[in-house]
Every structure is written in C-alpha cells, then in structure tokens.
Amino acid sequence: MNPSRRAILAGTGLLPLAPLLGHAVRPAHAEPAGPIRRAIPSSGETLPVLGIGTSRRYEVEPTPDKIAPLREAVRRFVALGGSVIDTAPSYGTAEDVLGLILPQDGLREKVFLCSKVGTPGREAGLAEIERSFKRLNTSMIDLVAVHNLIDTATNLATLRDLKAAKRIRYVGVTVWRDGQFADLEAVMKRETLDFIQVNYTLDDRLAAQRILPLAAERGMAVMVNVPFGRDRLFKAVQGRELPPWTAEFDCASWPQFFLKYVLAHDAVTCPIPGMAKASYVEDNLGAARGRMPDAAQRARMEAYVDAL
Ligand SMILES: NC(=O)c1ccc[n+]([C@@H]2O[C@H](COP(=O)([O-])OP(=O)(O)OC[C@H]3O[C@@H](n4cnc5c(N)ncnc54)[C@H](OP(=O)(O)O)[C@@H]3O)[C@@H](O)[C@H]2O)c1
C-alpha cells in the first residue's frame, strides 16, 4: 500500500494507528514490551540491559515482613523481563535475603545471579565463595567477580577453577571509584575477563575515556554500578521538570534520563541501580525500552547536568 493511501485510511479509522506510530498493538491491560537485551561478548548469551543492585537496601533482617517488599520488587522485576541481580558477601544480609526470595516461584531459574569475592588468599577467598553458595541457596552462581580488585590474581585463579568445574559461568572484577581506574586498566590489559563492573554516571563520565573503550576492545561485558551516584543525581535535579526534548528518546522520568544516558554507551551491557521497591523497578525498566539518546542528545544531556 502506498504511503498516501495508508495515511488516508488511517485518517478514516480504517487502519489501526499504532503500527503507523511504530508501536505494537497491545491490549490495555498487557505488560509493556520486555527490556532490550545485549550480548555478553565472551559467550554471545544475551541479558536484559538493566539489573538490580542489592547493597544497602537488601541488607535487612531476614524476617518475613522485612523481606516482603524486596520479594515484591524482585517478582515485579522478573515479571517485566528483568534478570540480572548483583550482590556480594560483604553486603550484610543481602545474600541471605536473596537466598530466601529466589528459590520461590521459579525465580532462581529466571535470574542471572552475580556475587563477588572480596577476601585475600586462596583458602579464605574460596571459603567466602562457598559461604555465598550456601547463603544464596543455589548450586550455581552465574557470575562471581573480584570485589574492588582485592588479591586479583589469586582470586581470579580460584574463580577460573570454579568456572572450569561449572559451578560458576562467568568471571569478572569490580571497582566503584575513579581512583581505582589505573589499577583496573592494568588488570583489563593483563587478564581475560567476561565482565567488568565500574562506576559511570551522567555527572562522572571518566570511565568513558579509557575503561569503556578498553572493555569493548577486549570483549568484556560492562556492568555499571551506582548509576545514580546514590542520591547525588536526584539531588542535582530536585524541583526541576523533565525537559520536553527527553521525549525524543522515550524518556519519561529523571531515573530513566540518568539510566538512558549510561545505556546509550555502546560498551555498556547493564547498569545495576539499587532497586528495593517495585515502583522503582517499574520506573527504571522504562529506561531499558524504546529509543536511546544519540550522540547529539547525549551531549545535550551532559550540558544540561553540567550547567546545574
Ligand atoms: N565495588 C563494587 O563492586 C560496588 C560498589 C558500589 C555499588 N555496587 C553495586 O551497585 C549497585 C547500585 O549502587 P547503589 O544502590 O549504591 O547506588 P545507585 O544505584 O546509584 O542508587 C540507588 C538509589 O537510588 C534510588 N532510586 C533507585 N531507583 C529510583 C527511582 N526509580 N526513583 C527514585 N529513586 C530511585 C534509591 O534510593 P532510596 O533507596 O534512598 O529511595 C536507591 O537506593 C549496588 O547495589 C551494588 O550492587 C558495587
């Protein structure tokens, strides 16, 4: 059908408008489309591009009433197509809490579960990872990363043994401060890694200079931690309306604005914001759908935040 005939029929109501607007037709009650997925370079396996971070807010007393809102957040996350959950043995009770939530409702099978090792020494590091298996109530952890580059060589050797034994599927390293980038860069050049985890935010873009291009070059997936700078970015825009031009890349809230900026970088696989409420999950997953800002729009986002 030629475009003008299409337009005339649409105008008469004889054609559904939605396909012309580029949206799939869904019944009003249906869930939104699933999040965009990106590949882990070392395997080609794809992951939804937004995960849950569990530091601080998942460190609760593991009682039914304290766990209930967290269980609801994880359930909602998985129902909307999310999968990646990041934790660590040093996050208080967070691993225990996940170990209570994930075995129910078939959640464990749908979750790409990530933890860390943050203890120096072969025996102590291995003991910490074994404790994670117990606390998380699982026989397989998808990714274990060396936390903050602690005894990296020893811990990576342990993780590779566990990968060979098929108890974990991927290995990585994490940092979360700009001051760790020189050490991270050296490790990335020296080691073969499936994942790195690094800080990268709209108001702290240093990772884009060397770390993110190096990850792309070396075929490493990138998880982005602390993507809001905790409350830093929220405070910066407090009391401000979202600019109308953000609709050009399907952005409907400030959290989506901050996450879409990070996600629009080609090297980024998956930001992992802290999300302990179902409402945060619903809002933030909106960033993992629709259009991403292009280079000019990203420059505009940077200028906007830099001017605050
Ligand atoms: N070295 C490392 O490996 C390392 C270090 C740090 C963090 N991490 C990982 O990165 C994850 C994320 O870091 P983070 O949680 O500290 O910082 P973050 O993701 O920058 O900020 C999370 C906070 O943002 C707020 N938030 C989230 N979604 C929101 C929404 N839709 N609307 C309004 N507020 C919203 C919540 O604040 P409230 O809860 O106060 O409402 C939440 O606690 C951690 O959980 C952890 O998994 C790793």
The ligand as an ORCA input file, in Angstrom:
! r2SCAN-3c Opt
* xyz 0 1
  N      32.744     -2.091     44.227
  C      31.579     -2.614     43.886
  O      31.544     -3.707     43.388
  C      30.308     -1.844     44.102
  C      30.315     -0.655     44.831
  C      29.108      0.028     44.996
  C      27.930     -0.484     44.446
  N      27.953     -1.671     43.746
  C      26.722     -2.221     43.158
  O      25.996     -1.176     42.524
  C      24.656     -1.202     42.977
  C      23.994      0.155     42.880
  O      24.608      1.075     43.773
  P      23.773      1.914     44.856
  O      22.485      1.230     45.120
  O      24.673      2.162     45.988
  O      23.576      3.319     44.136
  P      22.597      3.811     42.949
  O      22.138      2.676     42.124
  O      23.301      4.944     42.266
  O      21.387      4.457     43.752
  C      20.386      3.642     44.279
  C      19.355      4.517     44.990
  O      18.663      5.328     44.055
  C      17.326      5.497     44.476
  N      16.438      5.060     43.371
  C      16.547      3.962     42.581
  N      15.559      3.939     41.667
  C      14.807      5.048     41.894
  C      13.634      5.578     41.293
  N      13.056      4.993     40.235
  N      13.130      6.741     41.797
  C      13.702      7.364     42.840
  N      14.821      6.916     43.459
  C      15.353      5.763     42.974
  C      17.106      4.647     45.697
  O      17.226      5.465     46.850
  P      16.381      5.150     48.197
  O      16.549      3.677     48.422
  O      17.072      6.011     49.210
  O      14.944      5.556     47.926
  C      18.262      3.673     45.637
  O      18.698      3.205     46.881
  C      24.783     -1.734     44.409
  O      23.548     -2.189     44.911
  C      25.792     -2.831     44.202
  O      25.163     -3.988     43.694
  C      29.130     -2.345     43.572
*
